[in-house]
């Protein structure tokens, strides 16, 4: 099968622009190698000497000889990021968040990806059930890493049940090939009460620790349950007592593995500490924050960044009034930060509002899943000051739109207030408030 890779844009000042490559051109081959997808492209384009075969829109073929630095990019953006069709997930996981979404949202939110190429490119987690031996051989050959894997359990029969896929248990054997090929991996376990916790969690941690050091880290996060679970597998929320048990297991294994390997390996999502009403671990226990995107260590990092920036501050009597929103999860932390800021800046008033997630259900507590409609409904008539500060993770990446397609302009118009977006660090939090 011939693969056609159409150029979408060429970066200004790049090698591709210099050679006259333009949008609409097709990449046919690199050094006589046909390019199947982005894996092949990233591998072959690294060489210092390249011969590119390009087909122009009129059918004329150009053979371009290139000399460049190793790993220097050509500056080509293709119409399809993967240079191939996206592979969707064939599993019907009992905890799948997409299956728990209401109807009528934008179409892209319902796409379930399970594509190993997105794992390498964007850090997505894959189940291994959608990977061929050819995919695995190429990852090992091209040494594409890290690969992020959704394990959930190492019990093959239980994994088949959790993913609702009779091949899910067998798919775990693919991890051996990555391990033998020296590929770095990260893992995650979505914990479901009474299913893969307790002894099953112990078994999974024990089994996965055998892949050290190539498997660098594994996060354990609680299942997210929305109010839209009609007809889905009956799952329960974790209690404070449950969270304490989960943390006890994880911390026991952290200690054991650290003594043997010098790394903590298994990490609990921040939600467990809040649910158990325990202090989040010190920075050293996060091994360099390998799982931040999974909500592991975000609160510790935020606290440390805030403390460092706070200590460097000279207070004054500036007068400011503004408002800020967050989800239930981080509310107490941010409230404490604001209280401390007021010790140095007594005339800076910040109205902090905890937004309850009525859209997905009150069990969803992260700021990143707050919708525009919940935000506007709960802030209507409240004191907002001169400006409303919103965390950047509430917005779709690179756009001024929330999860339910409500725009910042609509929020601004409805609430009659200026809006500023706050980046995610503790330093940004302070600057957004005192430097308005």
N, C-alpha and C positions, 0 to 999 in steps of 0.2 A: 504494500500500500504506500503510495506516494504522499508524503506530508508536505503541506504548503504552509509556510510561516510568513504572514504578511506584516510588513513594517507599519506600525501605527504612528510612531514619531521618532525623530532623531534628535538627540541631545545637542544643544548648541555648543560649538567648540570641540566636539568629539571627533574621534577617528572616523566614525561613519559619515559625519557631515563633510569632513575633509575629502573623503573618497567619492562623494556625490551620491551616497545612498539616500533615498527619499521615501516618505510615506507612500504606501502602495506597492513598493518593491517587494519581491518574494525572496527569502533566503532558501536556496536549494541544498547547499552542502558546505561543510567546512573541512578543508584538507581531504576532499573526496569522501568524507563520511556523511551519510545522510543523517539529518537531524530528526529524531523521532519526537522529542519534546524538550522541555527546559532542562532536564537532567543531562541530556547529550550536549545541549548548547553550552551550559555552564562548564562542562568538562573540556570540550574541544576548543572553546574560545579562550581558554587560559594560556595556550601556547604562545611563544614569542614570535613564531613565524606562522602565518596563516595564509591559506588561499581560500577566499570566499567566492562561491558561485551565486550570483544574484540574477534574478530574472526581472526585467523591467516590465511595466504594464503593457508595453507593445509587443512583448514576447522576446525582445532582444536579451541575450545573456551576457553578463559582464563577469570576467574572472579578475578578482582583485587580490593583489599580493600585499600582505601587511607585515611589517616588522614593528613589534611593540614590546613593552615590558611584560614580564610574566604576571598573569592575573589582571592586567590592565583591561578595563572595560571598553567595549566598542561604542557604547552610547546608543544602542538600539532598543526601542521599546516595541514589543510585538502586540498585535491586536488581542491575542489571548495570552494572558500572563503565564499560563502553563505551556503555551505553544501546543496545546492539545485540548480535547474536551475535559471538563472537570468530572471527576468520578464521584458519584453520589453514594451514600451509605446504604447498604442493603439490609442492615440489621434493624431489629425493632426492639431496641434496648428498653427495659422496664422503667428506666429513669430518664429517658430522652427528653430534653427540655423543649425541643421543637414540637414534639407531639403534644406538649402541654400549653401550646399557644392558642389564643383565640383566633377565630376566622377573621378575614377581612384586612389583615395587615399586608405590607408590601411583599410581593412574591419572593424576593431574595431571602427573606427571613425564614422561609420554609425549606430552603435547600440544605440538605444534610450532606456535608462533605466527609469523605473518608479517603483522602487522596494523599499518598505518601509524599508527593511532590510539594504539597502545601505544608507538610510537616517540616520539610527541609527549608522551604522558603519563608514561611510565616509563623512557624512554631505551633501549628495546629497539631492536635493529638489524633492518632489513628488507631484503629482496632486490630489491624493486620489481616482482617478477614477479606479485604478487597485487594490484596496484593498477590501478584503472580510470582513464581520463582524468578522470572525474567526481571521483574522490578527489584527483587532482593539482590540478584546478581549484579545489577547495574549500580545499586546503592553501595555495595561492597567494592565493586570495581572502581567507581568514581570517588569513593570515600566521601560520600555526602553525609554530613553530620551536623548537629545531633538530630536523631530521629526521635520524635516524641510519641510515646505509646500509651494508649488507654488499656491498662491491664484489668482493673476492677477486681479480679481474683485470679489466682493461679490454679484453682481447682477446675480442671477441664469441663466436668459435667455442670458445675455451677455456672461457669462462664457461658456455656451453651444456653442455659436457662436465662441468665441475665441479659444476654445480647439477642436472645430469641433467634439463634442461628446455629444449626447443628454442626457447623464447621468451626465455631468460635474457639473450642477447646484445642483442636488440632492446630489452629493458627498460632498458638503460643510457641510452637516449635520453631517458628521463624525467628524468634528472639535468639535462639542458639546460633543461627547463621550470622546475625549481626555481631554477636559476641565473638564468635570465632574470627570474623572479618575485622575485628578491632574497631567497630563503629560505636561512637559515643551515643548514649541514649538517655532520655529522661522518661519517667513514667508517672501515671496518675491512677488513683483508685477513687472512684465515686462511691462513697459508702452509703449503703441502703440498710436501714434498721431491720435486724433479724434475718438479713440475707447474707451479706458478705462481711459483717462485723465480727467482734468476739474472736472465737477460735479460727474462723476463716481469715480474718485480718492477720492474725498471728502467722498462719500458714503462708499467706501471700508475702508478708514481709520476709519471712525466713527463706522462702523459695527465691524471691527477687534479689536478696542480698548475695546470692551465689553468682550474680552477674556483675558484681563489683570488680574492678573500678569502671568498667565500660558503661554500666548503668550508673550514672552519676547521682541521680536523685529520684525519689518517688514522693509525690504529694498525695495526701489523703484529704479529700474534701467531702462535705456532706451533700447529699442529693438535694437539688433545688426543687421544691414542690409548689407549683402554681395551683390556682383554684380550678383550672380546666383539666381535670383528670377523669372525667366520665369515661367509662369503658376501658380505662388503663389499669395496669397492675396495681393493686392496693398497697400503697406505701405510706408509712407513718413518719412523722417528724421526730427528730431526736430531742431528748430532754436534757436538762442540766446533768443529771446522773449519767445518762448515756455518754455525754461529751467528756465527762470526767474519766470514764472507763476507756474511751478511745484515746485520750491523751496519756493515760497511764500506760497503755500498751505501746504507743508510739515512743514515749520518753524512755521506757525500759529498753526498747530496741535501739534507740539513738545511742544510749550509753554503751550498750554491748558492742554495737558496730563501730562506734568511735574508738573504743579501746583497741579494736582489732585493725581498723583501716584508717583511722585519723580523719574520718568524715562522718557526719551524722546521718546522711543518706535518706532516711524516712522523715517526712515533714508534715505537720498538721496545718491545714488551712486556718486562717485567722478566726473564722467563724467558730471553730471549736473552743478557742480560748474565751471568746465573748460569751458563748453559751454556758461554758463551765465557770464563768466569772473568775478566770485566772489571768494573771499578768502574762502578756506575750513574752516569749523567750528573748534572751539577750542576742545581740547581733551575731555573735560567733556561732550560735546554734544553726544559723541559716546557710552556712557554707557558701557565702557569697551571693545569696538571694537567687538561686538557680530557678526558682519557681514563682517569681513575682507575678507573672501573668495569670497564674492560677490562684491568686489571692493568698499566697504563702509569704508572710514576712512584710506585707505592705504596711501594716500598722507599726511594726517595729522600725522600719525604715523611716516612715513619716515622723514618728516620735523623735528619733535620733536627729533627723534633719532639722526638725523644728527646734530642738534643744540647742543645736549648734548655732543656728541662725539667731535664736533668741538671746543667747549669751553675748553675742557680738553687738546687740542693739543698745543704743543710747535712748532712753525714754524722753518724751517731751510732752507739751500740753496741746498738741494739735487737736482740732475738733473735727470729727468725721462721724457720719452715720450711714450705715449700709446694712444689707441683709445677706444671708448665705443659706443655702440648703444642702442637705445631705440625706442619705438613707438612714435607716434605723441602726445599721451595723456600726458606722463610724461616729455616730452622733455624740456619744459621751466623750470620745477622744477630742473631737473638735471643740466641744463645749469647754473642756479643760484648757485647750490651747488659748481660746479667746479670753478665758478668765485670767490666764497668766499674762497675756498681752496687755490686759487692762491694768495690771500692776505697774507697767511702764508707761502706758498711754491711757490715763484715766478718762480722757475726753473722747476716746474712740469707742463708738457704740456699734456693736454688731448684733443684729437680731438673727439668731441661728434657728432655722426651722427644720424639724425632722419630718420628712415626707413619707407618709404611710403608703405602701404600694397597693392601692385598691384595684389597679388595672390587672395585675397578675395574681394578686392575693397577698395577704399580710405576712405570709411566710417568706416572701422574697424581700430581702432587707438591704441589698447592695444599691449604691447610688447609680451604678451603670445601667440598671433596669428600671429607673424612674421614667415615667412617660410625661409628655408635655401636659396632657389633660389632668393628671394627678397634681402636677406642679401648680398649674393655674388655679385649679379648684381649691387647693389647700392654702394658697397664698392670697386669694381674693380677700380684700378688706384688711389685710395684715399690715403692720408697720414695716415698710421696706427700705426707708431711708433714701439716699440719693442714687443708690445702685444695688442691683441684685447680683451676687456672685454665684456662678454655677460651676461645679467641677467638670473638667474637660471630658471625663469618661461617660458623661450623660449624652454626649453628642456622637453621631455617626462619624467615623474617622474622616477628617479633612472637610467636613461639611457642617453647616449650621442647622442641623436637623436632629431631633430626638427620635427615640425608638418608634414612636407612633406617628412619625412624619410631621409632627408639630414643629414649626420653625422658630428660631429665636425672635424673628420679627413679630410673629403672632403673640409670643409670650410678652414681648416688650409692649406691644399695642394693648393687649388685654390688661396687663398689670400697671401700665403707664409708669414704667421704670426703666432706667438704663441697665444694660446687662454687660457684665464682664465675665470672661471665662478664666477659671483658675487652673493652672497646671497642677500636676499631682505631687510635687515635692513640698517638704515642710518650709523650705525657703520661699517657694512661690506662694504658699499660703500666707506667710507673713507679709510679703511684698504686696500681694493683692489687696490686703487690708490697709496697711499703713501708708502706702505710696499712692493712694488714689488721688 
